[in-house]
Amino acid sequence: MKLPGKTIERLSQYRRMLLNCISIGKTHIYSHELAEMLNLTAVQVRRDIMLMGYSTSLKKGYDIHELISVIGSILDTVKGQNVAVIGVGNFGRAITGYFMGKRSKLNIVATFDTDPSKINRVIAGVNCYPVQQLPELIKELKISIAILTVPPDNAASVAESLVIAGIKGILNFTSVPLSLSSHVYLEEYDMITSIEKVAYFVKKNTSV
């Protein structure tokens, strides 16, 4: 089953909200309730759930545990996937610390940096290795995903090294757009662009 990227994003959001519901003892949920949590329409939620092949005849809504399980069968792999963070500056460290333990099927197993003061240390709960060891450790630790938080000038060369080493997916947090082989999935997030977008709409909404 291959779903559109936006649908995958929403499934991840649904699971996060559903896990929150379980934490407060909720067992069932209606599409309109889930939609309200994420500022979506109930129609959109029902369409996404139908795309997964899940339905319910219960008048009390979807079974939350079942729905989480179905989403997991789409988003996760059976054995899970290992992730590396490349660049352990303030941002890389924050991402590592925030993500640790959030998903059982996605594990940050290594970080990499060029700074001697960070190498061979445990940072945010994860071992930090020298970048030179990328090729061997990506294979040894079975890392398939990399989160890139290096300085912009190094982004392209580091990304190329990651692809050569066997990385299959990159989340690029640098401000440099990357051009990679088509067999590597690339997701790019430019924080400055996002903030400027917010600033534009704030300006429009507050202008006289």
trRosetta pair geometry for C-beta under 8 A, 3 or more apart (Angstrom, degrees):
i j d omega theta_ij theta_ji phi_ij phi_ji
1 52 7.9 84 160 -130 160 47
1 53 7.8 -111 -96 -15 151 120
1 74 6.5 -60 84 -125 130 99
3 7 4.4 -102 162 87 115 132
3 8 5.6 143 92 -55 112 83
3 11 7.6 69 99 -19 159 138
3 51 6.2 97 -117 146 116 132
3 74 7.2 25 -1 -176 135 131
4 7 4.6 94 62 4 82 105
4 8 7.2 -147 98 -6 44 85
5 8 5.6 -55 -152 34 35 113
5 9 6.5 39 151 -22 67 101
6 9 5.5 -47 -151 31 36 116
6 10 6.6 33 152 -17 65 103
7 10 5.8 -56 -151 37 34 109
7 11 6.4 38 150 -23 67 103
7 48 5.7 172 -147 -125 92 97
7 51 6.4 -55 -159 87 146 160
8 11 5.6 -50 -147 32 33 113
8 12 6.7 36 153 -19 63 102
8 74 8.0 -148 -116 136 81 114
8 75 7.1 131 -155 -102 89 91
9 12 5.9 -56 -158 33 31 112
9 13 6.6 28 148 -16 65 107
10 13 5.3 -55 -149 39 39 113
10 14 6.2 45 150 -25 69 100
10 38 7.4 109 -143 150 86 159
10 40 7.3 74 -137 -84 124 156
10 44 7.6 -118 -145 150 161 110
10 48 5.6 -102 103 -112 133 158
11 14 5.5 -47 -146 32 33 115
11 15 6.5 34 155 -20 64 102
11 48 6.6 -165 -69 174 80 124
11 52 7.5 125 -110 -72 125 125
11 71 5.1 172 -177 -143 101 105
11 74 6.4 -68 178 88 161 132
11 75 6.1 -174 119 -58 125 117
12 15 5.9 -53 -151 33 30 110
12 16 6.6 32 151 -20 63 104
12 75 6.5 125 -80 -117 79 149
13 16 5.7 -53 -150 33 34 113
13 17 6.5 29 154 -14 66 105
13 38 5.5 92 145 -117 131 139
14 17 5.9 -62 -152 40 31 107
14 18 6.0 29 154 -20 68 111
14 34 6.2 25 -131 -172 91 129
14 38 7.5 -58 -78 -32 60 152
14 45 7.5 133 -100 -137 122 94
14 48 7.3 -178 -41 114 147 142
14 67 7.5 -97 150 152 119 117
14 71 6.2 -160 89 -97 113 150
15 18 5.6 -56 -142 39 31 112
15 19 6.2 35 157 -22 66 104
15 68 5.8 102 -134 -130 84 76
15 71 4.7 -164 -73 117 109 151
15 72 7.2 115 -120 -59 138 73
15 75 7.2 -80 -25 14 154 155
16 19 5.9 -53 -150 33 28 111
16 20 6.8 30 150 -18 60 104
17 20 5.5 -54 -155 34 35 114
17 21 6.6 40 147 -24 66 101
17 34 6.3 129 104 -141 143 80
17 37 4.8 108 -141 126 142 151
17 38 6.5 -95 -47 -49 149 104
18 21 5.3 -47 -151 29 37 116
18 22 6.7 40 150 -20 65 98
18 29 7.0 -128 -113 12 85 153
18 34 7.6 -1 -68 -113 86 115
18 64 5.2 172 -162 -160 101 96
18 67 6.0 -142 -124 94 155 115
18 68 5.1 -167 117 -73 138 97
18 71 7.7 151 31 15 149 149
19 22 5.7 -47 -151 31 36 112
19 23 6.7 41 149 -24 63 102
19 68 6.8 104 -67 -115 75 134
20 23 5.6 -52 -154 29 35 116
20 24 7.0 15 155 -4 65 105
21 24 6.3 -71 -157 43 33 97
21 26 4.0 -70 177 65 92 126
21 29 6.1 -40 -147 -63 169 132
21 64 5.6 -132 96 -131 129 151
22 25 7.6 62 -174 -63 34 13
22 26 6.7 -92 -75 59 30 73
22 27 8.0 70 -110 -93 68 45
22 64 5.9 -177 -67 127 89 136
22 65 7.2 93 -99 -75 125 76
22 68 7.6 -13 -37 -39 137 152
26 29 6.6 59 148 -66 125 96
26 64 6.4 94 113 -34 86 157
27 63 7.1 -29 160 -144 80 66
27 64 5.9 -151 -173 21 30 112
27 65 7.4 -24 -152 -12 73 98
28 58 6.9 -109 -138 121 139 141
28 60 4.6 51 114 129 163 100
28 61 4.4 132 159 70 99 100
28 62 6.4 161 -157 75 72 38
28 63 5.9 -39 -102 -98 82 42
28 64 6.2 -142 -91 -22 24 88
29 33 5.1 -125 -167 77 89 130
29 34 5.6 86 145 -50 128 98
29 61 5.0 -139 90 143 21 142
29 62 5.5 -28 65 57 75 91
29 64 5.6 76 -3 -78 108 97
29 67 7.6 -72 48 19 111 157
30 33 4.7 99 59 0 80 103
30 34 7.3 -153 93 -1 44 85
30 42 7.8 -19 142 -131 91 121
30 61 4.1 -103 -69 -102 57 124
30 62 7.4 146 -99 8 22 81
31 34 5.9 -58 -151 40 35 108
31 35 6.0 39 151 -24 68 109
31 42 4.4 96 118 -159 104 88
31 45 4.4 163 -164 95 92 124
31 46 4.8 1 -130 -60 160 87
31 49 7.2 -117 -103 7 109 142
31 61 7.5 -168 -18 -140 56 98
31 62 7.4 86 -60 -16 68 117
32 35 5.3 -50 -143 36 34 118
32 36 6.4 40 156 -24 65 101
32 42 4.1 -25 -84 -86 70 128
32 45 7.8 -169 -69 43 27 143
33 36 5.9 -52 -152 30 30 110
33 37 6.9 33 150 -22 61 103
33 61 7.4 -4 21 -129 127 156
34 37 5.8 -52 -156 27 35 115
34 38 6.9 -1 158 9 65 110
34 40 7.8 -23 120 58 76 118
34 45 5.1 134 89 -142 114 150
34 62 8.0 -1 -29 36 137 132
35 38 6.6 -84 -155 52 29 88
35 39 7.9 -67 165 112 63 4
35 40 4.5 -109 -147 81 76 83
35 41 5.7 -32 -157 144 138 11
35 42 4.5 -106 -14 -74 155 53
35 44 6.8 120 -117 57 109 94
35 45 4.7 -114 -68 -21 92 133
36 39 7.6 30 -162 -74 31 36
40 44 4.8 -108 173 72 112 133
40 45 5.9 121 106 -49 129 92
41 44 4.7 100 60 1 83 100
41 45 7.3 -150 96 -3 47 84
42 45 5.6 -53 -150 37 38 113
42 46 6.2 36 153 -18 70 106
43 46 5.9 -57 -147 39 29 108
43 47 6.2 31 153 -22 64 108
44 47 5.7 -54 -147 34 30 113
44 48 6.4 30 156 -18 64 105
45 48 5.9 -56 -151 35 30 110
45 49 6.4 24 155 -15 65 109
46 49 5.8 -57 -146 40 32 109
46 50 6.2 34 154 -21 66 106
47 50 5.7 -55 -148 36 29 111
47 51 6.5 36 151 -25 63 103
48 51 5.6 -51 -153 29 33 115
48 52 7.0 32 149 -18 62 101
49 52 5.7 -51 -158 30 38 113
49 54 5.4 -78 179 72 85 101
49 55 7.5 121 133 -86 105 50
49 62 7.2 -109 -143 -90 154 148
49 67 7.3 -40 -127 -134 116 109
50 53 7.6 52 178 -71 38 21
50 54 7.5 -119 -94 57 26 57
50 55 6.8 39 -106 -76 71 94
52 70 5.4 92 153 151 134 118
52 71 7.0 -49 -122 -84 154 57
52 74 6.1 -90 -128 -44 101 146
53 70 7.7 -153 71 -160 80 124
54 62 7.7 58 138 -136 120 120
54 66 7.4 156 -153 137 129 103
54 67 6.7 130 146 -113 159 69
54 70 4.7 34 -67 -166 140 171
56 61 7.1 48 92 156 151 29
56 62 5.2 -179 -9 -104 150 59
56 63 6.7 162 -108 -3 137 81
58 61 6.4 -40 100 52 106 24
58 62 7.5 145 57 -90 118 21
58 63 7.0 92 15 -44 156 86
62 66 7.1 -133 175 71 83 105
62 67 4.9 54 153 -56 127 132
63 66 3.9 56 88 16 112 116
63 67 6.4 167 83 -17 57 86
64 67 5.7 -56 -144 37 30 111
64 68 6.3 32 157 -20 65 105
65 68 5.8 -53 -149 35 30 112
65 69 6.4 32 152 -21 63 107
66 69 5.6 -57 -152 35 32 114
66 70 6.4 30 153 -19 67 105
67 70 5.8 -51 -147 35 33 110
67 71 6.4 33 154 -16 64 105
68 71 5.8 -56 -148 39 30 110
68 72 6.2 34 152 -22 64 108
69 72 5.6 -55 -148 36 29 115
69 73 6.6 34 153 -25 63 102
70 73 5.7 -49 -151 28 33 113
70 74 7.0 24 152 -12 61 104
71 74 5.9 -64 -159 39 35 107
71 75 5.9 9 158 -1 74 115
72 75 6.1 -64 -128 49 30 95
72 76 4.9 -11 -172 15 72 124
72 105 7.4 139 -157 -10 96 147
73 76 7.2 -39 -88 50 14 89
75 105 7.9 132 112 77 88 143
76 80 7.0 -26 -168 -98 101 57
76 103 7.9 -165 -96 177 112 114
76 105 3.9 36 -143 106 117 174
76 106 7.9 -117 -117 -37 88 83
77 80 6.1 -164 72 -58 91 10
77 81 5.8 89 26 -43 126 93
77 105 6.4 157 47 -174 62 120
80 104 6.9 -98 -98 132 129 63
80 105 4.1 -150 -111 -151 82 57
80 106 6.7 -151 -164 -57 92 29
80 107 6.1 46 155 -6 132 105
81 105 6.7 42 16 154 73 78
81 106 5.8 -7 65 -110 88 66
81 107 7.6 177 89 27 42 73
81 144 5.1 -76 -159 51 106 121
81 145 5.9 67 143 -6 123 116
82 107 5.4 -34 -113 73 64 93
82 108 7.9 110 -167 -119 64 16
82 109 4.6 -21 -157 4 112 131
82 110 8.0 43 166 10 113 91
82 141 5.8 -150 147 142 158 93
82 142 5.4 105 21 95 135 76
82 143 4.6 -91 106 -102 107 56
82 144 6.4 106 56 13 70 76
82 145 7.3 179 96 34 41 84
83 99 7.9 -66 87 134 150 148
83 106 5.9 33 -21 -180 128 87
83 107 6.4 173 22 84 87 37
83 108 4.8 -49 82 -93 102 60
83 109 6.9 131 55 10 49 76
83 143 6.7 101 -123 -148 8 92
83 144 7.9 -47 -81 60 52 64
83 145 4.5 -32 -108 81 81 105
83 146 7.2 158 -162 -92 67 25
83 147 6.4 38 176 -16 112 101
84 108 7.1 118 -103 -151 24 72
84 109 6.9 -51 -78 61 72 74
84 110 4.7 -18 -115 75 99 90
84 111 6.7 159 -167 -97 73 32
84 112 6.3 29 170 -9 120 105
84 137 7.9 106 -96 115 145 113
84 138 7.1 -79 -11 -98 149 82
84 141 7.7 102 -67 89 111 139
84 143 4.8 20 -24 -157 110 149
84 145 7.4 167 24 91 64 55
84 146 5.1 -21 68 -113 92 76
84 147 7.2 -160 96 26 44 73
85 88 6.6 92 112 -83 113 78
85 92 5.1 139 159 -165 121 98
85 95 6.1 158 -120 90 136 117
85 96 5.1 -96 0 -72 160 103
85 108 6.1 12 -21 -149 101 123
85 110 7.8 -162 31 103 64 50
85 111 4.5 -17 66 -115 96 89
85 112 7.4 -177 91 24 52 67
85 126 7.5 99 26 88 114 155
85 146 7.7 143 -101 -164 20 63
85 147 4.7 -23 -110 67 69 108
85 149 6.4 -5 -174 17 94 117
86 92 7.5 -112 85 -124 28 136
86 111 7.6 179 -81 -161 26 60
86 112 5.0 -13 -120 60 67 108
86 113 8.0 157 -168 -73 47 52
86 131 7.3 72 -151 -114 97 98
86 134 7.8 28 -109 -107 116 124
86 146 5.5 19 -15 -175 117 113
86 147 6.9 177 19 81 73 51
86 148 5.2 -14 61 -113 113 58
86 149 6.7 158 79 33 58 65
86 150 5.8 -36 126 -41 95 106
86 158 5.9 155 152 167 144 133
86 162 7.1 -92 -46 -74 157 128
87 91 7.7 3 120 75 110 97
87 92 4.6 -173 105 -60 71 146
87 112 7.4 2 -27 83 38 73
87 113 6.3 97 -124 -102 27 80
87 148 6.8 60 12 -171 123 48
87 149 4.0 -150 83 84 120 71
87 150 3.8 -158 -69 -74 133 56
87 151 7.4 176 -129 -14 133 54
87 158 7.9 42 -44 176 106 172
88 92 4.5 -119 -111 101 33 129
88 93 5.5 74 -173 -63 77 80
88 96 7.2 -3 -123 -12 93 144
88 111 4.9 74 -73 157 120 133
88 112 7.5 171 -24 73 102 26
88 113 4.4 -73 25 -58 100 131
88 115 7.6 -115 65 37 95 118
88 118 5.3 168 78 -180 128 150
88 123 5.4 70 -172 102 143 158
88 124 7.9 -160 -148 12 110 115
88 128 5.6 -49 -16 -120 163 129
88 149 7.8 87 -74 80 26 120
89 92 5.3 92 40 16 59 102
89 93 6.9 -113 103 -6 27 95
89 149 6.6 -139 38 134 94 109
90 93 5.9 -60 -149 38 24 111
90 94 6.3 25 154 -21 63 109
91 94 5.6 -54 -147 34 31 112
91 95 6.4 30 155 -18 65 104
91 149 5.0 -157 100 -165 108 131
91 173 6.7 -167 146 132 134 142
92 95 5.8 -52 -147 35 31 111
92 96 6.4 32 155 -19 64 107
92 111 6.7 121 156 -151 118 123
92 113 7.8 159 92 -80 158 108
92 147 7.6 149 -131 110 82 107
92 149 3.9 176 -74 79 91 142
93 96 5.8 -56 -150 36 30 112
93 97 6.3 24 156 -14 65 110
93 123 5.9 -85 -117 162 97 113
93 124 5.2 163 -163 -37 71 129
94 97 6.0 -59 -146 41 28 108
94 98 6.0 26 158 -19 65 112
94 124 8.0 -150 -70 -96 13 148
95 98 5.9 -59 -143 38 27 109
95 99 6.0 14 165 -12 65 116
95 147 6.1 -153 138 141 148 150
95 149 6.5 -176 13 -51 142 150
95 173 7.5 -134 -63 -37 152 164
96 99 6.4 -66 -142 40 21 102
96 100 6.5 36 161 -41 61 102
96 108 5.7 -176 -137 147 79 163
96 111 6.0 -25 -91 -75 148 132
96 123 6.9 60 87 114 157 88
96 124 4.0 114 103 93 113 145
96 125 7.3 -176 147 51 103 86
96 126 5.6 -111 -170 21 129 132
97 100 6.1 -42 -148 9 27 116
97 124 3.9 -108 -63 -146 83 118
97 125 7.0 119 -107 13 65 106
98 102 7.5 13 141 -41 64 135
99 102 5.3 -84 -161 15 48 125
99 103 7.8 -35 -174 18 84 94
99 106 7.7 -73 175 114 114 113
99 108 5.9 94 96 -25 121 130
100 108 6.2 -78 -86 42 73 120
100 124 6.8 -173 -27 151 135 94
100 125 5.3 64 -123 70 164 143
100 126 7.2 -151 -89 -42 121 106
102 106 7.7 -25 78 71 88 109
103 106 4.2 29 90 36 124 100
104 107 8.0 -2 -176 -62 32 93
106 145 7.6 -27 -146 48 101 150
108 111 7.4 24 170 -59 112 84
108 126 5.5 -60 124 -89 104 152
108 147 7.9 -35 -110 13 111 128
109 126 7.1 156 175 -144 12 111
109 141 5.1 177 115 178 136 130
109 143 6.5 -143 56 -85 116 98
110 126 6.4 173 -118 170 15 111
110 127 6.0 -34 -121 76 69 90
110 128 7.8 125 -173 -109 66 28
110 129 5.9 -14 -169 7 114 118
110 137 5.9 145 -138 152 174 132
110 141 5.8 129 -21 58 128 175
110 143 6.6 -72 35 -73 117 141
111 123 6.0 -73 55 65 150 114
111 124 7.6 79 -34 50 151 107
111 126 5.1 102 -14 106 103 120
111 127 7.1 -178 32 94 77 41
111 128 4.6 -33 81 -104 101 75
111 129 7.2 155 82 19 47 69
112 128 6.9 155 -94 -162 20 67
112 129 5.3 -33 -103 71 75 81
112 130 7.1 16 -153 131 84 14
112 131 5.0 100 164 -93 115 61
112 133 7.4 -157 -120 64 112 86
112 134 6.0 35 -121 -82 163 91
112 137 8.0 164 -79 68 116 143
113 118 4.6 -3 74 88 150 136
113 119 6.3 -141 72 -66 92 77
113 128 5.7 -8 16 -175 109 118
113 130 7.5 -65 73 -117 51 38
113 131 6.7 -93 113 -45 8 91
114 119 8.0 -15 -166 -53 12 118
114 130 7.1 63 -113 -150 44 74
114 131 5.3 -21 -71 -1 80 123
115 118 4.4 60 82 12 106 109
115 119 6.8 180 86 -22 53 86
116 119 5.7 -51 -137 27 36 115
117 121 7.9 -6 149 -11 48 143
118 121 5.8 -106 -170 39 41 121
118 123 6.2 1 -160 -52 96 146
118 128 5.0 -76 151 134 89 158
119 128 5.8 -123 -113 118 33 99
119 129 6.6 37 -144 -166 84 20
119 130 4.9 27 -131 -66 136 77
120 127 7.9 -12 -135 -166 31 91
120 128 7.0 -63 2 80 18 80
120 129 7.5 64 -65 -109 53 47
120 130 8.0 0 -34 -33 83 87
121 127 7.8 164 92 -146 29 53
121 128 5.4 0 61 40 72 115
122 125 6.6 -2 171 -137 104 14
122 126 6.7 155 -156 70 71 19
122 127 5.8 -40 -99 -87 69 51
122 128 7.3 173 -106 0 17 84
123 126 6.3 -37 68 63 65 74
123 128 4.8 36 10 -40 117 125
129 133 4.8 -85 159 66 123 132
129 134 7.9 158 103 -67 119 51
129 137 5.9 106 87 -40 170 168
130 133 5.3 93 69 0 79 101
131 134 5.7 -4 -175 -34 55 112
131 158 7.3 -75 -152 -121 132 104
131 161 7.9 56 172 110 102 159
133 136 5.7 -64 -167 51 71 104
133 137 5.0 55 140 -17 97 117
134 137 6.3 -76 -138 45 20 99
134 138 5.9 24 170 -27 65 111
134 161 6.0 64 92 142 153 117
134 162 6.9 -87 178 -91 136 62
134 165 5.5 -95 137 -77 97 163
135 138 6.2 -56 -146 28 21 110
135 139 7.0 10 159 -7 57 107
135 161 7.5 -96 -59 179 88 92
135 164 7.4 -40 -101 108 106 95
135 165 4.4 -139 -109 -114 61 104
136 139 6.2 -66 -161 41 32 105
136 140 5.9 24 152 -17 70 116
137 140 5.2 -54 -131 44 38 110
137 141 5.4 13 173 2 74 113
137 143 7.1 29 127 1 78 130
138 141 6.8 -60 -127 51 16 91
138 143 4.6 -89 -139 55 64 109
138 162 7.6 153 -92 -145 152 64
138 165 4.4 88 42 149 155 120
138 166 5.6 158 130 57 125 102
138 167 6.4 -81 -150 -59 140 81
139 142 7.4 15 -177 -74 28 44
139 165 7.4 -124 -35 -180 85 85
139 166 6.5 85 -76 29 79 150
143 146 7.1 65 152 -69 119 79
143 167 6.9 -26 118 -99 93 84
144 166 7.8 -70 -113 132 58 89
144 167 6.6 128 -171 -144 33 53
144 168 4.7 -15 -174 28 91 111
144 169 6.6 40 139 23 82 93
145 167 7.0 102 -113 -159 14 94
145 168 7.0 -48 -72 63 59 79
145 169 4.6 -19 -112 73 83 103
145 170 7.5 172 -160 -83 60 32
145 171 7.2 32 178 -8 103 97
146 162 5.0 -82 11 -148 163 144
146 167 4.9 -22 -11 -140 115 148
146 169 7.5 172 26 92 62 55
146 170 5.1 -13 68 -113 93 78
146 171 7.4 -159 98 30 49 69
147 170 7.8 154 -94 -161 24 58
147 171 4.8 -15 -114 65 72 108
147 173 6.8 27 177 -9 86 116
148 155 6.3 88 160 -139 133 86
148 158 6.6 144 -136 104 112 123
148 159 6.3 -6 -98 -80 155 91
148 162 7.7 -103 -78 -23 112 158
148 170 5.8 22 -19 -173 118 106
148 171 6.8 -177 18 85 76 52
148 172 4.8 -10 57 -116 123 59
148 173 6.1 -179 84 28 64 74
148 174 5.9 -55 125 -12 106 104
149 173 4.9 -3 -94 66 77 125
149 174 7.0 166 -129 -59 28 77
150 154 4.6 -86 144 86 129 115
150 155 5.8 173 75 -83 103 60
150 158 5.2 98 15 11 161 163
150 174 6.3 -24 64 -73 65 129
151 154 5.2 73 66 16 83 105
151 155 7.5 -124 98 -40 41 80
151 174 7.5 67 144 -125 15 119
152 155 5.5 -30 -151 -14 38 120
152 174 5.2 150 -98 -177 62 113
152 175 5.2 -33 -95 53 124 91
152 176 4.7 133 -156 -34 86 111
154 157 5.9 -72 -163 51 58 104
154 158 5.2 50 147 -23 91 115
155 158 6.1 -67 -145 41 22 105
155 159 6.0 22 161 -21 64 112
155 172 7.0 71 -163 -151 121 111
155 174 4.2 -143 -94 76 136 167
155 176 4.2 162 57 57 150 131
155 178 6.6 -121 146 -76 109 103
156 159 5.8 -57 -146 36 26 112
156 160 6.4 28 155 -20 62 106
156 176 6.4 -91 -43 137 86 141
156 178 6.4 170 -104 -119 66 82
157 160 5.7 -52 -150 33 32 113
157 161 6.6 34 151 -19 63 104
158 161 5.6 -53 -152 35 35 113
158 162 6.4 39 149 -23 65 103
159 162 5.5 -52 -151 32 33 115
159 163 6.6 33 152 -19 65 103
159 170 6.1 55 -136 -145 98 168
159 172 7.2 1 -93 -97 130 116
159 178 5.1 -129 -175 -136 175 139
159 180 6.4 -103 156 -83 120 113
160 163 5.8 -53 -150 34 33 110
160 164 6.4 32 153 -17 65 107
161 164 5.8 -56 -148 39 31 111
161 165 6.2 30 154 -19 65 111
162 165 5.7 -60 -148 38 29 111
162 167 4.1 -17 163 18 93 145
162 170 6.3 101 107 -88 149 121
163 166 7.9 109 177 -20 27 10
163 167 6.0 -74 -85 57 36 93
163 170 7.9 -55 -65 -36 85 131
163 180 5.9 -179 -78 -152 142 107
163 181 5.9 133 -165 16 140 113
163 184 5.4 -72 -115 -57 104 155
167 170 6.3 65 137 -65 131 90
167 184 6.8 49 105 -132 80 119
168 183 7.5 -70 -138 141 76 82
168 184 6.1 -158 -162 -122 33 67
168 185 6.8 27 146 18 72 90
169 184 6.6 175 -86 -171 32 70
169 185 4.3 -11 -113 63 90 99
169 186 7.5 -172 -154 -72 57 34
169 187 7.5 20 -178 1 98 98
170 178 7.1 -37 98 73 142 162
170 180 6.9 147 28 -52 133 166
170 184 6.4 25 -1 163 101 116
170 185 7.5 175 26 89 58 56
170 186 5.3 -6 63 -114 96 72
170 187 7.3 -170 95 34 52 65
171 187 5.0 -16 -113 70 70 104
171 189 7.0 6 -179 4 89 111
172 176 7.7 -99 176 73 127 68
172 177 8.0 101 116 -131 153 34
172 178 5.5 -165 -87 -1 159 126
172 186 6.5 10 -10 -167 118 94
172 187 6.9 177 20 87 75 48
172 188 4.5 -19 66 -110 113 74
172 189 6.9 165 83 25 60 64
173 189 5.7 -14 -106 68 63 100
173 191 7.4 29 -166 -26 84 106
175 190 5.8 79 -125 -134 63 95
175 191 8.0 -75 -82 37 88 78
175 192 6.3 23 -113 14 119 126
177 188 6.3 18 -121 -139 67 166
178 186 6.0 -144 79 -149 115 144
178 188 6.8 179 23 -84 92 121
180 184 4.6 -72 143 72 131 125
180 186 5.3 143 33 -54 131 133
181 184 5.2 82 67 6 84 102
189 194 7.5 -2 -175 -31 82 132
190 193 4.0 50 101 14 117 115
190 194 6.6 161 92 -15 64 85
191 194 5.6 -57 -150 38 35 112
191 195 6.2 32 155 -18 69 105
192 195 5.8 -55 -147 37 31 108
192 196 6.2 29 155 -17 65 108
193 196 5.8 -57 -146 39 29 110
193 197 6.4 36 153 -25 64 104
194 197 5.6 -51 -151 30 32 114
194 198 6.7 31 151 -16 63 102
195 198 5.7 -52 -153 36 35 111
195 199 6.2 37 149 -21 67 107
196 199 5.3 -50 -143 37 35 115
196 200 6.4 44 154 -27 65 99
197 200 5.8 -48 -152 27 30 114
197 201 6.9 18 156 -9 62 104
198 201 6.2 -64 -154 41 32 102
198 202 6.2 33 151 -20 68 108
199 202 5.6 -54 -145 37 32 113
199 203 6.3 37 154 -22 65 104
200 203 5.7 -56 -154 33 29 112
200 204 6.5 25 151 -17 64 106
201 204 5.5 -48 -143 37 38 112
201 205 6.1 32 157 -16 67 108
202 205 5.9 -61 -145 42 28 106
202 206 6.0 4 163 -1 66 117
203 206 6.3 -73 -139 48 23 95
203 207 6.0 37 161 -45 65 105
204 207 6.0 -40 -138 10 25 115
